[in-house]
């Protein structure tokens, strides 16, 4: 929904990264499975890497052509 709104407003970014974890049981009061917990840890690590990569790109802008 947020992406569709951004598209409608002409503000859709050129690059989007989506991290998702698929659950299997959604019973009220149910706890997180070990598989989902492990996937969450992995997702947090991946997001951290993505942020560091973006920070590095932003800190070192592309050089202009020979001059």
Helices and strands as residue ranges (DSSP letters): H 2-8, H 34-59
